[in-house]
Amino acid sequence: MLDGLGELSYHVYGRDELEKALQVLPQFLDAHEKKWPNSFKMPGFHEALLTNGLPVGLVHFSEIRIDGNPVSWELGFRDSSKAYSYMPAYRNEYSSYSIGKVHLAWLIEECFQNGLSTFDFMRGAEEYKNDWTDLQADTHRYREFAGGFQSRIKLFADGAIKQVKHLVRLSPIYVFFAEFFRNLSSFLKHEFCSSPELYDVFVEFLAYSVLA
């Protein structure tokens, strides 16, 4: 069915194509924004990913084109043995053609053709992932705090947040606010804060107050 729309092609931006990748990046982010309007995007973050990661082969950026025009994108990562699918997006007008699945099929085929052993969908329980695999892997986070006053406050706040998570773990409101405050914390540290740890304390207490 896609073939009837025009010539279909798959393009992976090479290490020497950073300028071209940066030119198409706004189209990709716009498509992602329309698909997930509540997804926070820190200004300059994805540009920095491409700028620093594409030339060294850490970042993988690909697109599907119809008659030379990009209609689907995927931003991911690569190491010596794995492909990581981080951020897919496609134009809404092509959703009925399963363009996202077509793109994934190309990505997975490329992954194993290049000798990689694993295609990792990364965290998140989106339903489309179940169409491709029934395997899951636990993810863990390790956090270590120093003995200072700010760290003790942050440790207390972290414990309070965990209690809130336990009480409202299945609540959509929690999911929304947890993601919002996590992104807000990153944004404040990046843009304004000379003491990131202090801003973590502020943001996590604010999140606890709202959720409680």
ChimeraX commands (.cxc) that place a marker at each C-alpha (Angstrom):
marker #1 position 0.00,0.00,0.00 radius 0.5
marker #1 position 2.90,2.36,0.75 radius 0.5
marker #1 position 4.38,1.65,-2.67 radius 0.5
marker #1 position 1.38,3.34,-4.24 radius 0.5
marker #1 position 2.33,6.63,-2.59 radius 0.5
marker #1 position 5.69,6.87,-4.32 radius 0.5
marker #1 position 9.24,5.58,-4.12 radius 0.5
marker #1 position 9.99,4.33,-0.61 radius 0.5
marker #1 position 13.54,4.59,0.73 radius 0.5
marker #1 position 15.38,4.21,4.04 radius 0.5
marker #1 position 18.24,6.53,4.95 radius 0.5
marker #1 position 20.63,6.45,7.89 radius 0.5
marker #1 position 22.55,9.67,8.51 radius 0.5
marker #1 position 26.25,8.96,8.44 radius 0.5
marker #1 position 28.92,10.38,10.68 radius 0.5
marker #1 position 29.74,12.99,8.05 radius 0.5
marker #1 position 26.12,14.12,7.61 radius 0.5
marker #1 position 25.69,16.14,10.79 radius 0.5
marker #1 position 24.68,19.35,9.00 radius 0.5
marker #1 position 21.97,17.56,7.01 radius 0.5
marker #1 position 20.71,15.78,10.14 radius 0.5
marker #1 position 20.45,19.07,12.02 radius 0.5
marker #1 position 18.49,20.57,9.13 radius 0.5
marker #1 position 15.84,17.84,9.28 radius 0.5
marker #1 position 15.75,17.66,13.09 radius 0.5
marker #1 position 12.99,20.34,13.45 radius 0.5
marker #1 position 10.68,18.28,11.23 radius 0.5
marker #1 position 11.30,15.23,13.42 radius 0.5
marker #1 position 10.67,17.15,16.66 radius 0.5
marker #1 position 7.53,18.72,15.22 radius 0.5
marker #1 position 6.15,15.30,14.27 radius 0.5
marker #1 position 6.98,13.98,17.74 radius 0.5
marker #1 position 5.28,16.98,19.37 radius 0.5
marker #1 position 2.09,16.36,17.41 radius 0.5
marker #1 position 2.08,12.67,18.35 radius 0.5
marker #1 position 2.96,13.25,22.03 radius 0.5
marker #1 position 1.99,16.87,22.82 radius 0.5
marker #1 position 2.71,16.52,26.56 radius 0.5
marker #1 position 6.26,15.29,26.05 radius 0.5
marker #1 position 8.78,17.79,27.44 radius 0.5
marker #1 position 11.74,18.62,25.22 radius 0.5
marker #1 position 14.55,20.54,26.85 radius 0.5
marker #1 position 15.72,23.32,24.49 radius 0.5
marker #1 position 18.88,22.32,22.64 radius 0.5
marker #1 position 18.98,18.79,24.05 radius 0.5
marker #1 position 18.39,16.87,20.81 radius 0.5
marker #1 position 20.65,19.20,18.85 radius 0.5
marker #1 position 23.38,18.45,21.38 radius 0.5
marker #1 position 22.72,14.71,21.05 radius 0.5
marker #1 position 23.25,14.83,17.31 radius 0.5
marker #1 position 26.18,17.24,17.44 radius 0.5
marker #1 position 28.12,15.19,19.95 radius 0.5
marker #1 position 26.91,11.68,19.19 radius 0.5
marker #1 position 26.46,11.36,15.44 radius 0.5
marker #1 position 30.10,12.04,14.39 radius 0.5
marker #1 position 31.39,9.35,16.77 radius 0.5
marker #1 position 28.76,6.74,15.93 radius 0.5
marker #1 position 27.04,6.77,19.30 radius 0.5
marker #1 position 23.82,8.34,17.98 radius 0.5
marker #1 position 21.86,6.68,15.18 radius 0.5
marker #1 position 19.44,8.90,13.22 radius 0.5
marker #1 position 17.38,7.47,10.39 radius 0.5
marker #1 position 14.35,8.32,8.29 radius 0.5
marker #1 position 11.97,6.84,5.75 radius 0.5
marker #1 position 11.37,8.90,2.65 radius 0.5
marker #1 position 8.62,8.84,0.05 radius 0.5
marker #1 position 9.80,10.32,-3.23 radius 0.5
marker #1 position 12.70,11.85,-1.32 radius 0.5
marker #1 position 10.53,13.51,1.34 radius 0.5
marker #1 position 11.01,12.32,4.96 radius 0.5
marker #1 position 7.87,10.96,6.60 radius 0.5
marker #1 position 9.22,8.91,9.52 radius 0.5
marker #1 position 12.23,9.26,11.82 radius 0.5
marker #1 position 13.96,7.39,14.61 radius 0.5
marker #1 position 16.61,8.69,16.98 radius 0.5
marker #1 position 18.52,5.99,18.80 radius 0.5
marker #1 position 21.90,4.85,20.06 radius 0.5
marker #1 position 24.44,2.21,19.15 radius 0.5
marker #1 position 27.25,0.50,20.99 radius 0.5
marker #1 position 29.42,-2.45,20.01 radius 0.5
marker #1 position 26.67,-5.03,20.51 radius 0.5
marker #1 position 23.29,-3.31,20.86 radius 0.5
marker #1 position 20.91,-0.98,19.06 radius 0.5
marker #1 position 18.77,1.23,21.31 radius 0.5
marker #1 position 15.52,2.68,19.98 radius 0.5
marker #1 position 15.06,5.95,21.86 radius 0.5
marker #1 position 12.64,8.24,20.04 radius 0.5
marker #1 position 10.48,7.40,17.00 radius 0.5
marker #1 position 8.12,9.80,15.21 radius 0.5
marker #1 position 6.24,9.97,11.95 radius 0.5
marker #1 position 3.86,12.28,10.14 radius 0.5
marker #1 position 0.28,11.77,11.32 radius 0.5
marker #1 position -1.09,11.62,7.79 radius 0.5
marker #1 position 0.80,8.35,7.25 radius 0.5
marker #1 position -0.38,6.62,10.43 radius 0.5
marker #1 position -2.95,4.50,8.55 radius 0.5
marker #1 position -0.10,3.02,6.49 radius 0.5
marker #1 position 1.71,1.62,9.57 radius 0.5
marker #1 position 4.76,3.68,8.61 radius 0.5
marker #1 position 6.16,3.32,12.13 radius 0.5
marker #1 position 6.14,-0.48,11.87 radius 0.5
marker #1 position 7.78,-0.34,8.46 radius 0.5
marker #1 position 10.51,1.86,9.91 radius 0.5
marker #1 position 11.03,-0.48,12.84 radius 0.5
marker #1 position 11.33,-3.45,10.50 radius 0.5
marker #1 position 14.11,-1.66,8.61 radius 0.5
marker #1 position 15.85,-0.72,11.84 radius 0.5
marker #1 position 15.78,-4.26,13.20 radius 0.5
marker #1 position 16.99,-5.71,9.92 radius 0.5
marker #1 position 19.85,-3.20,9.78 radius 0.5
marker #1 position 20.74,-3.97,13.40 radius 0.5
marker #1 position 21.31,-7.67,12.79 radius 0.5
marker #1 position 22.86,-7.18,9.36 radius 0.5
marker #1 position 25.53,-5.08,11.07 radius 0.5
marker #1 position 26.32,-7.88,13.51 radius 0.5
marker #1 position 24.63,-6.43,16.59 radius 0.5
marker #1 position 23.11,-8.97,18.97 radius 0.5
marker #1 position 20.24,-7.00,20.51 radius 0.5
marker #1 position 17.63,-4.46,19.49 radius 0.5
marker #1 position 16.55,-2.70,22.70 radius 0.5
marker #1 position 13.25,-0.77,22.78 radius 0.5
marker #1 position 14.44,0.89,26.00 radius 0.5
marker #1 position 12.15,1.66,28.93 radius 0.5
marker #1 position 8.41,2.11,28.69 radius 0.5
marker #1 position 5.50,-0.31,28.32 radius 0.5
marker #1 position 4.04,0.99,25.06 radius 0.5
marker #1 position 1.78,-1.60,23.46 radius 0.5
marker #1 position 3.51,-1.54,20.06 radius 0.5
marker #1 position 6.60,-3.13,21.60 radius 0.5
marker #1 position 4.63,-6.29,22.36 radius 0.5
marker #1 position 4.14,-6.78,18.63 radius 0.5
marker #1 position 7.89,-7.34,18.24 radius 0.5
marker #1 position 9.02,-9.19,21.35 radius 0.5
marker #1 position 7.79,-10.89,24.51 radius 0.5
marker #1 position 11.06,-10.35,26.35 radius 0.5
marker #1 position 11.44,-7.81,29.13 radius 0.5
marker #1 position 14.37,-6.64,31.22 radius 0.5
marker #1 position 14.29,-4.93,34.59 radius 0.5
marker #1 position 15.84,-1.50,34.88 radius 0.5
marker #1 position 17.50,-0.25,38.06 radius 0.5
marker #1 position 18.67,3.08,39.39 radius 0.5
marker #1 position 21.46,3.48,41.93 radius 0.5
marker #1 position 21.75,6.75,43.82 radius 0.5
marker #1 position 24.46,7.60,46.36 radius 0.5
marker #1 position 24.27,10.57,48.70 radius 0.5
marker #1 position 27.09,12.36,50.47 radius 0.5
marker #1 position 26.91,13.14,54.18 radius 0.5
marker #1 position 26.24,16.87,53.88 radius 0.5
marker #1 position 23.13,18.71,55.00 radius 0.5
marker #1 position 21.73,19.12,51.48 radius 0.5
marker #1 position 22.23,15.44,50.77 radius 0.5
marker #1 position 20.42,14.43,53.97 radius 0.5
marker #1 position 17.46,16.64,53.01 radius 0.5
marker #1 position 17.47,15.18,49.53 radius 0.5
marker #1 position 17.57,11.64,50.95 radius 0.5
marker #1 position 14.52,12.43,53.09 radius 0.5
marker #1 position 12.71,13.92,50.08 radius 0.5
marker #1 position 13.62,10.88,48.01 radius 0.5
marker #1 position 12.09,8.60,50.64 radius 0.5
marker #1 position 8.93,10.72,50.74 radius 0.5
marker #1 position 8.60,10.55,46.97 radius 0.5
marker #1 position 8.95,6.76,47.08 radius 0.5
marker #1 position 6.09,6.57,49.59 radius 0.5
marker #1 position 3.91,8.68,47.32 radius 0.5
marker #1 position 4.83,6.46,44.39 radius 0.5
marker #1 position 3.75,3.43,46.37 radius 0.5
marker #1 position 0.37,5.00,47.19 radius 0.5
marker #1 position -0.45,6.25,43.70 radius 0.5
marker #1 position 1.63,3.97,41.52 radius 0.5
marker #1 position -1.23,3.20,39.15 radius 0.5
marker #1 position -2.61,6.72,38.95 radius 0.5
marker #1 position -2.35,8.50,35.56 radius 0.5
marker #1 position -2.04,11.77,37.51 radius 0.5
marker #1 position 1.08,10.47,39.19 radius 0.5
marker #1 position 2.60,9.40,35.89 radius 0.5
marker #1 position 2.01,12.86,34.45 radius 0.5
marker #1 position 3.42,14.80,37.41 radius 0.5
marker #1 position 6.37,12.45,37.94 radius 0.5
marker #1 position 7.47,12.95,34.34 radius 0.5
marker #1 position 6.78,16.69,34.51 radius 0.5
marker #1 position 8.85,17.31,37.63 radius 0.5
marker #1 position 11.66,15.06,36.49 radius 0.5
marker #1 position 11.93,17.09,33.30 radius 0.5
marker #1 position 11.52,20.37,35.18 radius 0.5
marker #1 position 14.38,19.43,37.47 radius 0.5
marker #1 position 16.66,18.75,34.51 radius 0.5
marker #1 position 15.65,22.01,32.86 radius 0.5
marker #1 position 16.29,24.13,35.96 radius 0.5
marker #1 position 19.69,22.57,36.53 radius 0.5
marker #1 position 20.65,23.09,32.91 radius 0.5
marker #1 position 19.44,26.66,32.55 radius 0.5
marker #1 position 19.74,28.37,35.92 radius 0.5
marker #1 position 21.37,26.44,38.68 radius 0.5
marker #1 position 24.91,26.73,40.00 radius 0.5
marker #1 position 24.00,24.21,42.73 radius 0.5
marker #1 position 22.12,21.34,41.03 radius 0.5
marker #1 position 21.72,19.39,44.24 radius 0.5
marker #1 position 19.86,22.27,45.91 radius 0.5
marker #1 position 17.46,22.56,42.98 radius 0.5
marker #1 position 16.83,18.82,43.13 radius 0.5
marker #1 position 15.71,19.26,46.73 radius 0.5
marker #1 position 13.40,22.13,45.77 radius 0.5
marker #1 position 11.81,20.36,42.80 radius 0.5
marker #1 position 11.33,17.03,44.57 radius 0.5
marker #1 position 9.71,18.70,47.57 radius 0.5
marker #1 position 7.45,20.60,45.21 radius 0.5
marker #1 position 6.49,17.37,43.47 radius 0.5
marker #1 position 5.81,15.71,46.83 radius 0.5
marker #1 position 3.58,18.61,47.90 radius 0.5
marker #1 position 1.50,18.41,44.73 radius 0.5
marker #1 position 1.18,14.64,44.70 radius 0.5
marker #1 position 0.41,14.37,48.42 radius 0.5
marker link #1:1,2 radius 0.2
marker link #1:2,3 radius 0.2
marker link #1:3,4 radius 0.2
marker link #1:4,5 radius 0.2
marker link #1:5,6 radius 0.2
marker link #1:6,7 radius 0.2
marker link #1:7,8 radius 0.2
marker link #1:8,9 radius 0.2
marker link #1:9,10 radius 0.2
marker link #1:10,11 radius 0.2
marker link #1:11,12 radius 0.2
marker link #1:12,13 radius 0.2
marker link #1:13,14 radius 0.2
marker link #1:14,15 radius 0.2
marker link #1:15,16 radius 0.2
marker link #1:16,17 radius 0.2
marker link #1:17,18 radius 0.2
marker link #1:18,19 radius 0.2
marker link #1:19,20 radius 0.2
marker link #1:20,21 radius 0.2
marker link #1:21,22 radius 0.2
marker link #1:22,23 radius 0.2
marker link #1:23,24 radius 0.2
marker link #1:24,25 radius 0.2
marker link #1:25,26 radius 0.2
marker link #1:26,27 radius 0.2
marker link #1:27,28 radius 0.2
marker link #1:28,29 radius 0.2
marker link #1:29,30 radius 0.2
marker link #1:30,31 radius 0.2
marker link #1:31,32 radius 0.2
marker link #1:32,33 radius 0.2
marker link #1:33,34 radius 0.2
marker link #1:34,35 radius 0.2
marker link #1:35,36 radius 0.2
marker link #1:36,37 radius 0.2
marker link #1:37,38 radius 0.2
marker link #1:38,39 radius 0.2
marker link #1:39,40 radius 0.2
marker link #1:40,41 radius 0.2
marker link #1:41,42 radius 0.2
marker link #1:42,43 radius 0.2
marker link #1:43,44 radius 0.2
marker link #1:44,45 radius 0.2
marker link #1:45,46 radius 0.2
marker link #1:46,47 radius 0.2
marker link #1:47,48 radius 0.2
marker link #1:48,49 radius 0.2
marker link #1:49,50 radius 0.2
marker link #1:50,51 radius 0.2
marker link #1:51,52 radius 0.2
marker link #1:52,53 radius 0.2
marker link #1:53,54 radius 0.2
marker link #1:54,55 radius 0.2
marker link #1:55,56 radius 0.2
marker link #1:56,57 radius 0.2
marker link #1:57,58 radius 0.2
marker link #1:58,59 radius 0.2
marker link #1:59,60 radius 0.2
marker link #1:60,61 radius 0.2
marker link #1:61,62 radius 0.2
marker link #1:62,63 radius 0.2
marker link #1:63,64 radius 0.2
marker link #1:64,65 radius 0.2
marker link #1:65,66 radius 0.2
marker link #1:66,67 radius 0.2
marker link #1:67,68 radius 0.2
marker link #1:68,69 radius 0.2
marker link #1:69,70 radius 0.2
marker link #1:70,71 radius 0.2
marker link #1:71,72 radius 0.2
marker link #1:72,73 radius 0.2
marker link #1:73,74 radius 0.2
marker link #1:74,75 radius 0.2
marker link #1:75,76 radius 0.2
marker link #1:76,77 radius 0.2
marker link #1:77,78 radius 0.2
marker link #1:78,79 radius 0.2
marker link #1:79,80 radius 0.2
marker link #1:80,81 radius 0.2
marker link #1:81,82 radius 0.2
marker link #1:82,83 radius 0.2
marker link #1:83,84 radius 0.2
marker link #1:84,85 radius 0.2
marker link #1:85,86 radius 0.2
marker link #1:86,87 radius 0.2
marker link #1:87,88 radius 0.2
marker link #1:88,89 radius 0.2
marker link #1:89,90 radius 0.2
marker link #1:90,91 radius 0.2
marker link #1:91,92 radius 0.2
marker link #1:92,93 radius 0.2
marker link #1:93,94 radius 0.2
marker link #1:94,95 radius 0.2
marker link #1:95,96 radius 0.2
marker link #1:96,97 radius 0.2
marker link #1:97,98 radius 0.2
marker link #1:98,99 radius 0.2
marker link #1:99,100 radius 0.2
marker link #1:100,101 radius 0.2
marker link #1:101,102 radius 0.2
marker link #1:102,103 radius 0.2
marker link #1:103,104 radius 0.2
marker link #1:104,105 radius 0.2
marker link #1:105,106 radius 0.2
marker link #1:106,107 radius 0.2
marker link #1:107,108 radius 0.2
marker link #1:108,109 radius 0.2
marker link #1:109,110 radius 0.2
marker link #1:110,111 radius 0.2
marker link #1:111,112 radius 0.2
marker link #1:112,113 radius 0.2
marker link #1:113,114 radius 0.2
marker link #1:114,115 radius 0.2
marker link #1:115,116 radius 0.2
marker link #1:116,117 radius 0.2
marker link #1:117,118 radius 0.2
marker link #1:118,119 radius 0.2
marker link #1:119,120 radius 0.2
marker link #1:120,121 radius 0.2
marker link #1:121,122 radius 0.2
marker link #1:122,123 radius 0.2
marker link #1:123,124 radius 0.2
marker link #1:124,125 radius 0.2
marker link #1:125,126 radius 0.2
marker link #1:126,127 radius 0.2
marker link #1:127,128 radius 0.2
marker link #1:128,129 radius 0.2
marker link #1:129,130 radius 0.2
marker link #1:130,131 radius 0.2
marker link #1:131,132 radius 0.2
marker link #1:132,133 radius 0.2
marker link #1:133,134 radius 0.2
marker link #1:134,135 radius 0.2
marker link #1:135,136 radius 0.2
marker link #1:136,137 radius 0.2
marker link #1:137,138 radius 0.2
marker link #1:138,139 radius 0.2
marker link #1:139,140 radius 0.2
marker link #1:140,141 radius 0.2
marker link #1:141,142 radius 0.2
marker link #1:142,143 radius 0.2
marker link #1:143,144 radius 0.2
marker link #1:144,145 radius 0.2
marker link #1:145,146 radius 0.2
marker link #1:146,147 radius 0.2
marker link #1:147,148 radius 0.2
marker link #1:148,149 radius 0.2
marker link #1:149,150 radius 0.2
marker link #1:150,151 radius 0.2
marker link #1:151,152 radius 0.2
marker link #1:152,153 radius 0.2
marker link #1:153,154 radius 0.2
marker link #1:154,155 radius 0.2
marker link #1:155,156 radius 0.2
marker link #1:156,157 radius 0.2
marker link #1:157,158 radius 0.2
marker link #1:158,159 radius 0.2
marker link #1:159,160 radius 0.2
marker link #1:160,161 radius 0.2
marker link #1:161,162 radius 0.2
marker link #1:162,163 radius 0.2
marker link #1:163,164 radius 0.2
marker link #1:164,165 radius 0.2
marker link #1:165,166 radius 0.2
marker link #1:166,167 radius 0.2
marker link #1:167,168 radius 0.2
marker link #1:168,169 radius 0.2
marker link #1:169,170 radius 0.2
marker link #1:170,171 radius 0.2
marker link #1:171,172 radius 0.2
marker link #1:172,173 radius 0.2
marker link #1:173,174 radius 0.2
marker link #1:174,175 radius 0.2
marker link #1:175,176 radius 0.2
marker link #1:176,177 radius 0.2
marker link #1:177,178 radius 0.2
marker link #1:178,179 radius 0.2
marker link #1:179,180 radius 0.2
marker link #1:180,181 radius 0.2
marker link #1:181,182 radius 0.2
marker link #1:182,183 radius 0.2
marker link #1:183,184 radius 0.2
marker link #1:184,185 radius 0.2
marker link #1:185,186 radius 0.2
marker link #1:186,187 radius 0.2
marker link #1:187,188 radius 0.2
marker link #1:188,189 radius 0.2
marker link #1:189,190 radius 0.2
marker link #1:190,191 radius 0.2
marker link #1:191,192 radius 0.2
marker link #1:192,193 radius 0.2
marker link #1:193,194 radius 0.2
marker link #1:194,195 radius 0.2
marker link #1:195,196 radius 0.2
marker link #1:196,197 radius 0.2
marker link #1:197,198 radius 0.2
marker link #1:198,199 radius 0.2
marker link #1:199,200 radius 0.2
marker link #1:200,201 radius 0.2
marker link #1:201,202 radius 0.2
marker link #1:202,203 radius 0.2
marker link #1:203,204 radius 0.2
marker link #1:204,205 radius 0.2
marker link #1:205,206 radius 0.2
marker link #1:206,207 radius 0.2
marker link #1:207,208 radius 0.2
marker link #1:208,209 radius 0.2
marker link #1:209,210 radius 0.2
marker link #1:210,211 radius 0.2
marker link #1:211,212 radius 0.2
view
